[in-house]
Amino acid sequence: LLIFRMPVHQGKARDMSSQQLRVVVFFSGGASALRYLAKEDNNFGVGYKIVGAFTDKPDASGRALARAHGIEVARLDFRAWSKQRGTKRNDMTVRADYFDEVSQLIAGFKADIIMLSGFMLILKGQILVDYAGKILNVHPADLTVLDEDGRRKYRGDDAVRLAMEVGATSTCSTVHFVTDGVDEGAILVVSDPLPVVPGTTPEEHQEKMKWECDGPAYAEALRILSSRQ
């Protein structure tokens, strides 16, 4: 695995005349990584362009952010989709059908990269084939840390809480490629660490990570990928 530790200062942005990396953002809430990139990344709209977005929640606040930057947002309400079919939302046997439709919805964006920004559904089915090696996720933990069995120690939804419960004094975010195995794809970037302030809850710390770790890690990942175009 190639692990790129983020430099303190990002490199010079690419010239506009070069081909831009086409990025589509998936979000379920506020799309905080998109907010960071638009405000802080001097490569935003230069080496890469956000050409579209997708949300599974019609009331997601990230829609307003996307509209403010002229980004078209495709929608497919997962709750309504499941209810219409009489299936439970956690039924993975039908999840693939949902993402087959999503893949068709976003086809017109012609994405080089799909970037998950607080997207709360596990991807399944054809979309993992259609965009194999092209889907990025940011995870609020250092996925290079292994347990005694050699598996990634801080996988899953409670990674920040788990790290803090075992006494971690800082945490990192990891940008990795998405595969069928949750948090198991190849690692692209590990962020600089964010110190844990005594008395801070896992929820409060993870909220800080969105700006201090997630956003910068995505900026570096997109710099790396856009430089290969």
N, C-alpha and C positions, 0 to 999 in steps of 0.2 A: 504494500500500500504506500502511496505517496502522500505524505503529510506535509502541508505547507503551513508553517507557523507564520502568523501575520506580521509583516513589518510594521514598525511604528508609523511610517509614512507610506502612503500608497504611491505607486509609480506614476509617471506621466500618463495622462489619458491619451487614448489612441486618436489619430486623426479622423475627422468625420468622413473623409473620402474612402476610408476602408470599409469593408463589409461589416455590418453590425450583427451581433448575436441577437436572435429573436427570442425573447423570453415571455412566457405566459405565467402569471402568478395565480396560484390557488389559495383561497383563504376562506375561513369560516367566521372570522370576527373582524378585528380592526386592521388586519394586514400590516402589522407593525414593521416588518422587515421592508415592505414597500415604502412605508413612510420614511424609514431611515435612509434608504437608498435615494429617494427623491430629494431629501434635504441635505444629506451629508456626503454622498458619493459623487466625486467629480467625473466619474466614468458613466454616470447615469445619462442615457440618451446619446452617448458618444461611442464607447466600445460595444455597448449593448443597448437594446431598446425594448421596453415593455410593450409588446404589441397586442396584449389582451389579458383578460383575467377570467377566473371562474370561481363561483361560490356555490356551496350546497345550501346556503341559508339566505333566503330572499331579504331578510332584515339585517344582514351583516353590515356593520358600520364601515367596513372597508370599501363598500360600493361608492360612497361619497368621496373617499380619497381617490379612488380610481377615476371617477368622473372629473375630479378637479384637475387631473393630469391628462385628460382626454383619452383615457383607456377604456375600451369597450369591455363590459362585463357580461359573460354568459352565465346563465343560472339554471339549475335544476334542483328544486327543493327536495332534498332527500327524505325528509319527514313525510311530505305529501306523496312522494313517489312510493314509499314503503306502504303507506296507509292505503293507497289506491290498489295495491296488489295484495293487501291483506297479509303482509309479511312483517316480522319484527325487524327493527332497525339494526339489531346486532346479529342478524342472520347472515353469516358470511357466504352461504350457498347462493344467495341472490345478489350479493354485493357486486359480483362480476357483471351481472346484467346492467346494473346501474352505471358502472364505469364504462361499459360498452357504449352507452348512450352519451356519456360525457365525452368520450374520445371523439365521437362523431360531431358533437357540439363545437368542440374547439378546433376541429380540423382546418377550418378556414384561417386560423391564426398562423398556420405554418410554423409552429414553434420549433426552435432548435433546442430549447431548454424549458422544462416546466419547473417552477420554483414553488415549493410548498411554504406558505407563510401563515402558520397557525391554522393549517387545514386539519380538521379533526377526524377525518375518515381515513381508515386504512385502505390504500388502493389495492384493487384486485382485478384480475381478468385481462382483457385485451389491451387496455391502456398501458400495462406494463410491458407488453410486446411492442405495441406501436411506438412507444417512447423508451425503449430499452437503452440504458446508459445515458438518458437525457432528462431524468427526473431527479431533482435535488430536494433534500429535506435538511432542516436545521434542528438539531437535538440539543437540549439544554444540559449537556454533560460531555465529559471527555471520553469518547468511545474508544480511545486507545488503551484505557485502563481495563485490565482483564481480571477475572476472578480466578480462584484456585483451579478451575477446570479449563482455563484458557478461553473462556467466553467473555464477551464484552459485559462488564460489570454493571454499568449504569444505563441499561436499556429501559424502555417503557415509559409510562406516563408519570411515574413518581420518582424520576431520576434525581431531581433536585432534593427532594425530601430524603431519599435514601443516602445521598452523599452527605447531607448535613447531619443525619442521624449517626453516621459512623465517624463524625468529627472532621469532615473536610473544612479546611480554612479558606478555600477558594473553589470556584467552579469555572468550567469552560463550556463553550458551545462547539458542536461539531457539525460541519456541513458534509453530508455524505450522499452518495447516489442511492436511490430507492430501488429495492428489490422486493421479491415476494416475502422475504424474511424481515420482520420488523427490526429496524435499526441495525441491519446486518450488512448493508452495502458498503462499497469501497469508500474510504475517507478521502475527502479533498482538502478540507481546511479544519484546523482546530484553532479556536480563538485564543487570544490572550486571556489569562485568568482574571476573574472578578473576585476580590476578597469578600468573604462572608463577614458582615458586621454583626457582632454579638447582639443577641436579642431580636434579630431579624427573623421573620417567619419564612418558611420555604416559598410561600406564595409571594411575599414581598421581594425576596431575593430573585425569584424567577422573573418577576416583572422588570426588575432592573436589568436582568440579563438580556431582555429583548433589545434594548438600546446599546448596552455596553458590550455584548458578546454576539448575539444573533445577527444584528444588522452589519457590524463590521466583518463578521465571518462570511456573510453572503456577498458583501462588496468585494472581498478578496477572491472568493470563489468565481464570481463573474468576471473579475479582472483576469484571472488565470484562463478561463474558458474563452473569453473574447479575444485574448492575445493569440489563441490558436487558430482563429478564423482565417 
